[in-house]
Amino acid sequence: MGRFNNDLPQLGGEIFLTDSGMETDLIFNKGFDLPFFASFTLLKNPKGRAAMRGYCLEHALLAKRRGFGFIFESATWRASPDWGVKLGLDKNALVAANRDAIALVEEVRDEAALETPFVISGNVGPRGDGYKSGALMTVTEAEDYHSFQAEIFAHTAADLVTALTMNNTPEAIGFANAAAAAGMPCAISFTVETDGRLPSGQPLGEAIMETDFEARKQPAYYMINCAHPTHFTSVLMEGEHWLSRLRGLRANASKCSHAELDEAETLDDGNPGEFGLENAALRRLVPSLTIFGGCCGTDLRHVEAIAAVLGQKKKVA
């Protein structure tokens, strides 16, 4: 059981940092091969495990230097049954991998010794391609599928389960129901296209409100990930009441569309300094935003840029 299952500290008003684009960092910056973007496959590779541990630790120590809380997503975005089949792994191997990924974060938490809260999140990815809606599951099918990881995390040190890159509401609702059935708080992070809508075409605000209304238990909060700030700023400027449910951003470094990123052979890491300013501007626009990190193309530099700007604001306040 996690330390904060019943009282998530990130629900207060303090800033929390989270990590960046683990998979793109490991592939493009550190030279590892990740079939299907499955970072958990490195856990049994000594060099890979050391790289993952170092990645987690450097982000945690950044939060420590800046005096922010920290949330780390376990390397389990692809550690679910359908992706396991593609990777040639049975369910027993996946159970072990999910548990081991949390254990690795526990090690880093103990070493980092933050004075602020260090929250461990069991990370869940979409059943299919995060960039495309594809064949939609029913809510019941999604609950059944995502219960596999939710139930595993409920018996580890994970404080919550977070679904990243959700692109349709039936899957998001099913995930929320799976988390509730496992007795775990959850967060849902939607991805959007360059028009600020989900890949399914649904407006972001409508997706959040529908999930809140239909889920057996409301998620603790929502986030946006795997899109550049310019893709969704106009949506956030509309000032709708659902914005109060939005807590976090894990934006892409690149301004490219998902289709363009799918075809890219080189990493577009954007401009870290500009990235930091864009995230800070969104924080001013939506005061409920308190969780900041990165997604594809980002690394420690991008989170450092966010922390530097938000740290200045913290001192002024």
DRENTI-639778 format. One record per residue (C-alpha): residue number from 1; x, y, z; residue in one letter. Coordinates in Angstrom, 3 decimals, decimal comma. Last residue first. Layout:
REM residues N
<k: NUM&u: X&v: Y&w: Z&r: a>
...
This chain:
REM residues 317
<k: 317&u: 4,993&v: 34,894&w: -3,805&r: a>
<k: 316&u: 8,131&v: 36,310&w: -5,401&r: v>
<k: 315&u: 10,124&v: 33,223&w: -4,408&r: k>
<k: 314&u: 7,455&v: 30,887&w: -5,816&r: k>
<k: 313&u: 7,328&v: 32,826&w: -9,088&r: k>
<k: 312&u: 11,075&v: 32,382&w: -9,453&r: q>
<k: 311&u: 10,718&v: 28,666&w: -8,757&r: g>
<k: 310&u: 8,007&v: 28,426&w: -11,405&r: l>
<k: 309&u: 10,429&v: 29,802&w: -13,985&r: v>
<k: 308&u: 13,348&v: 27,600&w: -12,927&r: a>
<k: 307&u: 11,153&v: 24,541&w: -12,440&r: a>
<k: 306&u: 9,801&v: 24,771&w: -15,995&r: i>
<k: 305&u: 13,326&v: 25,083&w: -17,405&r: a>
<k: 304&u: 14,484&v: 22,149&w: -15,267&r: e>
<k: 303&u: 11,583&v: 20,078&w: -16,600&r: v>
<k: 302&u: 12,797&v: 20,838&w: -20,129&r: h>
<k: 301&u: 16,441&v: 20,165&w: -19,368&r: r>
<k: 300&u: 15,633&v: 16,842&w: -17,670&r: l>
<k: 299&u: 14,252&v: 15,414&w: -20,903&r: d>
<k: 298&u: 11,573&v: 16,259&w: -23,445&r: t>
<k: 297&u: 11,094&v: 14,799&w: -26,919&r: g>
<k: 296&u: 7,836&v: 13,045&w: -26,081&r: c>
<k: 295&u: 6,362&v: 13,939&w: -22,667&r: c>
<k: 294&u: 7,195&v: 16,549&w: -20,063&r: g>
<k: 293&u: 6,606&v: 17,562&w: -16,471&r: g>
<k: 292&u: 4,362&v: 19,866&w: -14,468&r: f>
<k: 291&u: 1,770&v: 19,295&w: -11,765&r: i>
<k: 290&u: 0,068&v: 22,317&w: -10,127&r: t>
<k: 289&u: -2,473&v: 23,485&w: -12,710&r: l>
<k: 288&u: -5,525&v: 24,728&w: -10,760&r: s>
<k: 287&u: -4,493&v: 28,322&w: -11,534&r: p>
<k: 286&u: -5,317&v: 27,923&w: -15,261&r: v>
<k: 285&u: -4,065&v: 30,940&w: -17,234&r: l>
<k: 284&u: -1,157&v: 31,671&w: -14,904&r: r>
<k: 283&u: -0,142&v: 27,987&w: -14,991&r: r>
<k: 282&u: -0,498&v: 28,094&w: -18,771&r: l>
<k: 281&u: 2,014&v: 30,940&w: -18,907&r: a>
<k: 280&u: 4,411&v: 28,925&w: -16,731&r: a>
<k: 279&u: 4,162&v: 26,010&w: -19,159&r: n>
<k: 278&u: 4,935&v: 28,261&w: -22,118&r: e>
<k: 277&u: 7,880&v: 29,838&w: -20,288&r: l>
<k: 276&u: 9,441&v: 26,456&w: -19,560&r: g>
<k: 275&u: 8,989&v: 25,289&w: -23,140&r: f>
<k: 274&u: 10,653&v: 28,461&w: -24,419&r: e>
<k: 273&u: 13,721&v: 27,632&w: -22,352&r: g>
<k: 272&u: 13,666&v: 23,980&w: -23,441&r: p>
<k: 271&u: 13,437&v: 24,805&w: -27,181&r: n>
<k: 270&u: 12,186&v: 21,917&w: -29,306&r: g>
<k: 269&u: 13,547&v: 18,434&w: -28,657&r: d>
<k: 268&u: 12,698&v: 17,139&w: -32,119&r: d>
<k: 267&u: 14,255&v: 13,684&w: -32,179&r: l>
<k: 266&u: 15,154&v: 12,114&w: -35,503&r: t>
<k: 265&u: 13,372&v: 9,500&w: -37,604&r: e>
<k: 264&u: 10,001&v: 11,272&w: -37,621&r: a>
<k: 263&u: 7,046&v: 9,456&w: -39,226&r: e>
<k: 262&u: 5,033&v: 8,962&w: -36,035&r: d>
<k: 261&u: 5,926&v: 12,497&w: -34,970&r: l>
<k: 260&u: 4,325&v: 13,864&w: -38,136&r: e>
<k: 259&u: 1,118&v: 11,924&w: -37,525&r: a>
<k: 258&u: 1,049&v: 13,075&w: -33,897&r: h>
<k: 257&u: 1,315&v: 16,683&w: -35,035&r: s>
<k: 256&u: 4,569&v: 18,593&w: -34,751&r: c>
<k: 255&u: 5,048&v: 21,381&w: -32,187&r: k>
<k: 254&u: 7,802&v: 19,362&w: -30,549&r: s>
<k: 253&u: 8,764&v: 19,352&w: -26,872&r: a>
<k: 252&u: 5,638&v: 17,418&w: -25,948&r: n>
<k: 251&u: 3,569&v: 18,442&w: -22,932&r: a>
<k: 250&u: 3,113&v: 16,754&w: -19,582&r: r>
<k: 249&u: 0,592&v: 19,055&w: -17,954&r: l>
<k: 248&u: -1,268&v: 18,677&w: -14,672&r: g>
<k: 247&u: -4,239&v: 19,556&w: -12,507&r: r>
<k: 246&u: -7,318&v: 19,970&w: -14,705&r: l>
<k: 245&u: -10,546&v: 19,547&w: -12,759&r: r>
<k: 244&u: -10,854&v: 23,326&w: -12,289&r: s>
<k: 243&u: -10,798&v: 23,627&w: -16,083&r: l>
<k: 242&u: -14,251&v: 22,023&w: -16,164&r: w>
<k: 241&u: -15,797&v: 25,450&w: -15,451&r: h>
<k: 240&u: -14,904&v: 26,745&w: -18,921&r: e>
<k: 239&u: -12,298&v: 29,494&w: -19,263&r: g>
<k: 238&u: -12,096&v: 29,459&w: -23,057&r: e>
<k: 237&u: -8,362&v: 30,139&w: -22,762&r: m>
<k: 236&u: -7,766&v: 26,465&w: -22,013&r: l>
<k: 235&u: -8,972&v: 25,510&w: -25,483&r: v>
<k: 234&u: -6,762&v: 28,173&w: -27,091&r: s>
<k: 233&u: -3,739&v: 26,793&w: -25,220&r: t>
<k: 232&u: -4,328&v: 23,260&w: -26,528&r: f>
<k: 231&u: -2,049&v: 22,683&w: -29,498&r: h>
<k: 230&u: 0,339&v: 25,532&w: -28,648&r: t>
<k: 229&u: 1,232&v: 23,711&w: -25,418&r: p>
<k: 228&u: 2,586&v: 20,749&w: -27,447&r: h>
<k: 227&u: 0,750&v: 17,423&w: -27,174&r: a>
<k: 226&u: 1,678&v: 14,124&w: -25,489&r: c>
<k: 225&u: 0,012&v: 14,868&w: -22,156&r: n>
<k: 224&u: -2,979&v: 16,662&w: -20,657&r: i>
<k: 223&u: -4,010&v: 16,045&w: -17,029&r: m>
<k: 222&u: -7,069&v: 15,185&w: -15,005&r: y>
<k: 221&u: -7,831&v: 14,905&w: -11,304&r: y>
<k: 220&u: -8,771&v: 12,562&w: -8,452&r: a>
<k: 219&u: -10,785&v: 10,489&w: -10,910&r: p>
<k: 218&u: -14,521&v: 10,376&w: -10,150&r: q>
<k: 217&u: -15,902&v: 7,103&w: -8,822&r: k>
<k: 216&u: -18,223&v: 4,861&w: -10,817&r: r>
<k: 215&u: -17,274&v: 6,861&w: -13,883&r: a>
<k: 214&u: -20,107&v: 8,293&w: -15,995&r: e>
<k: 213&u: -20,319&v: 11,894&w: -14,804&r: f>
<k: 212&u: -16,606&v: 12,562&w: -14,296&r: d>
<k: 211&u: -15,770&v: 10,813&w: -17,564&r: t>
<k: 210&u: -18,394&v: 12,830&w: -19,436&r: e>
<k: 209&u: -17,140&v: 16,099&w: -17,918&r: m>
<k: 208&u: -13,528&v: 15,372&w: -18,825&r: i>
<k: 207&u: -14,373&v: 14,279&w: -22,378&r: a>
<k: 206&u: -16,606&v: 17,338&w: -22,897&r: e>
<k: 205&u: -13,799&v: 19,611&w: -21,775&r: g>
<k: 204&u: -11,367&v: 18,001&w: -24,183&r: l>
<k: 203&u: -13,653&v: 18,308&w: -27,219&r: p>
<k: 202&u: -14,339&v: 14,936&w: -28,895&r: q>
<k: 201&u: -12,721&v: 14,312&w: -32,273&r: g>
<k: 200&u: -11,654&v: 10,753&w: -31,414&r: s>
<k: 199&u: -8,033&v: 11,974&w: -31,523&r: p>
<k: 198&u: -9,054&v: 14,214&w: -28,580&r: l>
<k: 197&u: -9,551&v: 17,873&w: -29,418&r: r>
<k: 196&u: -7,073&v: 20,738&w: -28,953&r: g>
<k: 195&u: -6,885&v: 21,450&w: -32,687&r: d>
<k: 194&u: -3,279&v: 20,170&w: -32,912&r: t>
<k: 193&u: -4,452&v: 16,806&w: -31,580&r: e>
<k: 192&u: -5,143&v: 15,985&w: -27,944&r: v>
<k: 191&u: -3,904&v: 13,516&w: -25,340&r: t>
<k: 190&u: -5,878&v: 12,879&w: -22,191&r: f>
<k: 189&u: -4,311&v: 12,296&w: -18,793&r: s>
<k: 188&u: -6,451&v: 10,485&w: -16,241&r: i>
<k: 187&u: -5,687&v: 10,379&w: -12,524&r: a>
<k: 186&u: -6,559&v: 7,592&w: -10,121&r: c>
<k: 185&u: -7,189&v: 6,755&w: -6,493&r: p>
<k: 184&u: -6,873&v: 3,018&w: -5,844&r: m>
<k: 183&u: -9,363&v: 0,662&w: -4,213&r: g>
<k: 182&u: -8,989&v: -1,978&w: -6,934&r: a>
<k: 181&u: -12,617&v: -1,519&w: -7,986&r: a>
<k: 180&u: -12,056&v: 2,243&w: -8,099&r: a>
<k: 179&u: -9,004&v: 1,821&w: -10,339&r: a>
<k: 178&u: -10,934&v: -0,446&w: -12,713&r: a>
<k: 177&u: -13,808&v: 2,045&w: -12,815&r: n>
<k: 176&u: -11,428&v: 4,873&w: -13,701&r: a>
<k: 175&u: -9,915&v: 2,719&w: -16,470&r: f>
<k: 174&u: -13,362&v: 1,950&w: -17,865&r: g>
<k: 173&u: -14,212&v: 5,652&w: -17,882&r: i>
<k: 172&u: -10,987&v: 6,507&w: -19,709&r: a>
<k: 171&u: -11,515&v: 3,690&w: -22,209&r: e>
<k: 170&u: -15,071&v: 4,818&w: -22,948&r: p>
<k: 169&u: -13,859&v: 8,469&w: -23,082&r: t>
<k: 168&u: -11,347&v: 8,357&w: -25,915&r: n>
<k: 167&u: -7,689&v: 9,292&w: -26,404&r: n>
<k: 166&u: -5,981&v: 8,358&w: -23,140&r: m>
<k: 165&u: -2,305&v: 9,244&w: -23,379&r: t>
<k: 164&u: -1,418&v: 8,558&w: -19,756&r: l>
<k: 163&u: -3,552&v: 6,630&w: -17,270&r: a>
<k: 162&u: -2,403&v: 7,268&w: -13,715&r: t>
<k: 161&u: -2,665&v: 4,850&w: -10,809&r: v>
<k: 160&u: -2,275&v: 6,125&w: -7,268&r: l>
<k: 159&u: 0,020&v: 5,878&w: -4,236&r: d>
<k: 158&u: 2,009&v: 2,941&w: -5,598&r: a>
<k: 157&u: 3,858&v: 1,032&w: -2,855&r: a>
<k: 156&u: 2,534&v: -2,286&w: -4,152&r: t>
<k: 155&u: -0,611&v: -4,368&w: -3,708&r: h>
<k: 154&u: -2,977&v: -1,885&w: -5,365&r: a>
<k: 153&u: -0,499&v: -1,659&w: -8,239&r: f>
<k: 152&u: -1,252&v: -5,244&w: -9,285&r: i>
<k: 151&u: -5,008&v: -4,673&w: -9,139&r: e>
<k: 150&u: -4,768&v: -1,567&w: -11,322&r: a>
<k: 149&u: -2,531&v: -3,379&w: -13,809&r: q>
<k: 148&u: -4,974&v: -6,177&w: -14,648&r: f>
<k: 147&u: -8,054&v: -4,021&w: -13,986&r: s>
<k: 146&u: -7,150&v: -2,141&w: -17,169&r: h>
<k: 145&u: -8,578&v: -4,795&w: -19,483&r: y>
<k: 144&u: -11,759&v: -5,545&w: -17,547&r: d>
<k: 143&u: -12,542&v: -1,879&w: -17,086&r: e>
<k: 142&u: -11,936&v: -1,229&w: -20,785&r: a>
<k: 141&u: -14,252&v: -4,058&w: -21,804&r: e>
<k: 140&u: -16,964&v: -2,740&w: -19,485&r: t>
<k: 139&u: -16,603&v: 0,805&w: -20,819&r: v>
<k: 138&u: -16,950&v: -0,534&w: -24,357&r: t>
<k: 137&u: -13,805&v: -0,676&w: -26,406&r: m>
<k: 136&u: -13,191&v: 1,616&w: -29,358&r: l>
<k: 135&u: -11,663&v: 0,332&w: -32,585&r: a>
<k: 134&u: -8,988&v: 2,848&w: -33,591&r: g>
<k: 133&u: -8,750&v: 6,035&w: -31,544&r: s>
<k: 132&u: -5,313&v: 6,942&w: -32,828&r: k>
<k: 131&u: -2,306&v: 8,609&w: -31,181&r: y>
<k: 130&u: -2,311&v: 6,465&w: -28,052&r: g>
<k: 129&u: -2,204&v: 3,304&w: -30,160&r: d>
<k: 128&u: -4,120&v: 0,506&w: -28,473&r: g>
<k: 127&u: -4,766&v: -0,591&w: -24,898&r: r>
<k: 126&u: -3,885&v: 2,865&w: -23,666&r: p>
<k: 125&u: -1,147&v: 3,283&w: -21,071&r: g>
<k: 124&u: -1,068&v: 2,709&w: -17,333&r: v>
<k: 123&u: 1,476&v: 4,211&w: -14,930&r: n>
<k: 122&u: 1,544&v: 3,262&w: -11,272&r: g>
<k: 121&u: 2,267&v: 6,592&w: -9,607&r: s>
<k: 120&u: 4,678&v: 7,015&w: -6,710&r: i>
<k: 119&u: 4,479&v: 10,327&w: -4,829&r: v>
<k: 118&u: 7,556&v: 11,901&w: -3,245&r: f>
<k: 117&u: 6,334&v: 14,514&w: -0,752&r: p>
<k: 116&u: 8,701&v: 17,372&w: 0,221&r: t>
<k: 115&u: 11,766&v: 16,779&w: 2,368&r: e>
<k: 114&u: 13,038&v: 14,538&w: -0,386&r: l>
<k: 113&u: 15,252&v: 11,631&w: 0,617&r: a>
<k: 112&u: 16,593&v: 10,991&w: -2,901&r: a>
<k: 111&u: 17,941&v: 7,568&w: -1,918&r: e>
<k: 110&u: 14,716&v: 6,300&w: -0,380&r: d>
<k: 109&u: 12,626&v: 7,593&w: -3,253&r: r>
<k: 108&u: 15,053&v: 6,075&w: -5,745&r: v>
<k: 107&u: 14,688&v: 2,629&w: -4,220&r: e>
<k: 106&u: 10,903&v: 2,971&w: -4,137&r: e>
<k: 105&u: 10,982&v: 3,888&w: -7,833&r: v>
<k: 104&u: 12,755&v: 0,617&w: -8,604&r: l>
<k: 103&u: 10,214&v: -1,329&w: -6,534&r: a>
<k: 102&u: 7,401&v: 0,193&w: -8,607&r: i>
<k: 101&u: 8,997&v: -1,072&w: -11,817&r: a>
<k: 100&u: 9,592&v: -4,464&w: -10,209&r: d>
<k: 99&u: 5,900&v: -4,886&w: -9,408&r: r>
<k: 98&u: 4,850&v: -4,079&w: -12,971&r: n>
<k: 97&u: 7,562&v: -6,373&w: -14,371&r: a>
<k: 96&u: 6,612&v: -9,296&w: -12,134&r: a>
<k: 95&u: 2,952&v: -9,043&w: -13,139&r: v>
<k: 94&u: 3,986&v: -8,788&w: -16,790&r: l>
<k: 93&u: 6,124&v: -11,928&w: -16,569&r: a>
<k: 92&u: 3,221&v: -13,818&w: -14,985&r: n>
<k: 91&u: 0,910&v: -12,506&w: -17,719&r: k>
<k: 90&u: 2,986&v: -13,970&w: -20,543&r: d>
<k: 89&u: 5,570&v: -12,048&w: -22,519&r: l>
<k: 88&u: 6,257&v: -12,246&w: -26,268&r: g>
<k: 87&u: 6,479&v: -8,476&w: -26,738&r: l>
<k: 86&u: 3,328&v: -8,342&w: -28,856&r: k>
<k: 85&u: 1,587&v: -10,498&w: -26,240&r: v>
<k: 84&u: 2,756&v: -8,157&w: -23,498&r: g>
<k: 83&u: 1,291&v: -5,245&w: -25,434&r: w>
<k: 82&u: -2,108&v: -6,897&w: -25,264&r: d>
<k: 81&u: -1,709&v: -7,791&w: -21,567&r: p>
<k: 80&u: -0,428&v: -4,504&w: -20,058&r: s>
<k: 79&u: 3,140&v: -3,370&w: -19,340&r: a>
<k: 78&u: 3,236&v: -0,703&w: -22,074&r: r>
<k: 77&u: 2,989&v: 2,396&w: -19,856&r: w>
<k: 76&u: 4,789&v: 0,494&w: -17,088&r: t>
<k: 75&u: 7,936&v: 2,553&w: -16,453&r: a>
<k: 74&u: 6,536&v: 3,919&w: -13,186&r: s>
<k: 73&u: 5,385&v: 7,540&w: -13,222&r: e>
<k: 72&u: 7,186&v: 9,683&w: -10,668&r: f>
<k: 71&u: 5,526&v: 12,485&w: -8,730&r: i>
<k: 70&u: 7,669&v: 15,085&w: -6,946&r: f>
<k: 69&u: 7,053&v: 17,865&w: -4,448&r: g>
<k: 68&u: 8,931&v: 21,087&w: -5,018&r: f>
<k: 67&u: 11,812&v: 22,566&w: -3,032&r: g>
<k: 66&u: 13,836&v: 23,503&w: -6,111&r: r>
<k: 65&u: 16,843&v: 21,396&w: -5,212&r: r>
<k: 64&u: 14,593&v: 18,493&w: -4,152&r: k>
<k: 63&u: 12,562&v: 18,655&w: -7,354&r: a>
<k: 62&u: 15,792&v: 18,487&w: -9,344&r: l>
<k: 61&u: 16,895&v: 15,586&w: -7,149&r: l>
<k: 60&u: 13,759&v: 13,661&w: -8,104&r: a>
<k: 59&u: 14,389&v: 14,280&w: -11,820&r: h>
<k: 58&u: 17,994&v: 13,097&w: -11,546&r: e>
<k: 57&u: 16,910&v: 10,044&w: -9,548&r: l>
<k: 56&u: 14,334&v: 8,834&w: -12,058&r: c>
<k: 55&u: 16,733&v: 9,079&w: -14,997&r: y>
<k: 54&u: 19,522&v: 7,449&w: -13,005&r: g>
<k: 53&u: 17,262&v: 4,526&w: -12,120&r: r>
<k: 52&u: 16,231&v: 4,151&w: -15,735&r: m>
<k: 51&u: 19,850&v: 4,228&w: -16,894&r: a>
<k: 50&u: 20,875&v: 1,718&w: -14,219&r: a>
<k: 49&u: 18,025&v: -0,584&w: -15,260&r: r>
<k: 48&u: 19,117&v: -0,361&w: -18,884&r: g>
<k: 47&u: 22,727&v: -1,127&w: -18,089&r: k>
<k: 46&u: 21,731&v: -4,093&w: -15,908&r: p>
<k: 45&u: 19,077&v: -5,344&w: -18,403&r: n>
<k: 44&u: 16,250&v: -6,940&w: -16,449&r: k>
<k: 43&u: 14,385&v: -3,631&w: -16,056&r: l>
<k: 42&u: 15,003&v: -2,663&w: -19,677&r: l>
<k: 41&u: 11,755&v: -4,258&w: -20,907&r: t>
<k: 40&u: 9,895&v: -1,756&w: -18,712&r: f>
<k: 39&u: 10,635&v: 0,924&w: -21,315&r: s>
<k: 38&u: 8,109&v: -0,511&w: -23,770&r: a>
<k: 37&u: 8,138&v: 2,033&w: -26,607&r: f>
<k: 36&u: 6,818&v: -0,718&w: -28,924&r: f>
<k: 35&u: 10,291&v: -2,279&w: -28,886&r: p>
<k: 34&u: 12,614&v: -0,038&w: -26,877&r: l>
<k: 33&u: 16,188&v: -0,052&w: -28,193&r: d>
<k: 32&u: 18,528&v: 1,975&w: -26,024&r: f>
<k: 31&u: 20,832&v: 4,746&w: -27,297&r: g>
<k: 30&u: 20,845&v: 7,139&w: -24,341&r: k>
<k: 29&u: 19,651&v: 10,355&w: -25,956&r: n>
<k: 28&u: 17,410&v: 9,025&w: -28,725&r: f>
<k: 27&u: 15,969&v: 5,838&w: -27,248&r: i>
<k: 26&u: 16,178&v: 6,402&w: -23,489&r: l>
<k: 25&u: 15,128&v: 10,049&w: -23,788&r: d>
<k: 24&u: 12,297&v: 9,191&w: -26,176&r: t>
<k: 23&u: 10,999&v: 6,597&w: -23,716&r: e>
<k: 22&u: 11,395&v: 8,645&w: -20,550&r: m>
<k: 21&u: 9,793&v: 11,810&w: -21,908&r: g>
<k: 20&u: 9,795&v: 13,943&w: -18,749&r: s>
<k: 19&u: 9,358&v: 13,350&w: -15,026&r: d>
<k: 18&u: 7,029&v: 14,967&w: -12,518&r: t>
<k: 17&u: 7,241&v: 18,246&w: -10,685&r: l>
<k: 16&u: 4,760&v: 19,212&w: -8,032&r: f>
<k: 15&u: 3,685&v: 22,781&w: -7,204&r: i>
<k: 14&u: 1,720&v: 23,371&w: -4,010&r: e>
<k: 13&u: -2,012&v: 24,155&w: -3,952&r: g>
<k: 12&u: -3,243&v: 20,887&w: -2,490&r: g>
<k: 11&u: -4,367&v: 17,876&w: -4,526&r: l>
<k: 10&u: -0,733&v: 16,941&w: -5,082&r: q>
<k: 9&u: -0,577&v: 15,669&w: -1,490&r: p>
<k: 8&u: -2,807&v: 12,664&w: -2,266&r: l>
<k: 7&u: -4,551&v: 11,738&w: 0,986&r: d>
<k: 6&u: -5,972&v: 8,220&w: 1,103&r: n>
<k: 5&u: -3,432&v: 6,475&w: -1,082&r: n>
<k: 4&u: -0,574&v: 8,663&w: 0,205&r: f>
<k: 3&u: 1,957&v: 6,231&w: 1,684&r: r>
<k: 2&u: 1,244&v: 3,501&w: -0,815&r: g>
<k: 1&u: 0,000&v: 0,000&w: 0,000&r: m>
